[in-house]
């Protein structure tokens, strides 16, 4: 299935009331930047979802730096944006892919079948001179009926099973850049290295020029993984692993899970080993 939509398709759908556009722009170094950018200009009809306020719950001792949002609060936000289970949703960020993919994964987890990521994000849209507005839209409130897809979420016990019982039938993918995977440098978390048994597939290698590589290229990235294998993806806090989750699905892998707590959750338990 294709989970990425191109700009021309969305341009033709701007006046379609069945389509909702979600702006997910965010900066990890400047948390308020995404909302400010949204107010300065966004795609017509787009609503704003903040990574830390809407797509995550406040950080706790365990659960990682970007834990799952509180379900009731997230559902209320969707409803206020006029989004129900029948709405076609296209999410975008600046073009990095990660923040929009986080939203995309959350909707997949809730059982929503018609959610996509805008290829190239806001950067490509604005470079194409497509419409941008400062008008903040309002929509009639909707009710989102969800159907949790628990098979998309990996628990820490799932990950422990891989780390402690390797080699096994489950593939654990660390989505961070190689230097962090190897523990050569760690700019964010308190410990360096990776979860035992993980292999490294940096998430940014699935994109080229802010656009997702085609399915054929994604298949080549994961050529050494058997198609029928169960896969768990993680990163530092569960955000940049989402593009790898999307890329794996585009490549045809069916049994893919996201460890939302990721490395930042793993190291919050003193007994968990690190390689």
Protein Blocks (a to p, Z undefined) as FASTA:
>chain_A
ZZbdcfklmmmmmmmmkbccddfbdcfklmmlmmmmmmnoccehiacddfklmmpccddf
bhpjbdcddfklmmmmmmmnopafkbccddddfknommmmmmmmmmmmnopabbcddehi
jmlmmmnopacdfbdcddddddddddddfklpccfklmmmmmmmcccfbdcddfbdfklm
nomacckbmbecddehiacddfklmpgehiacdfklmmmmmmmpcfkbccddddfnopmm
mmmmmmmmmnopabdcddfklmmlmmmpmklccZZ
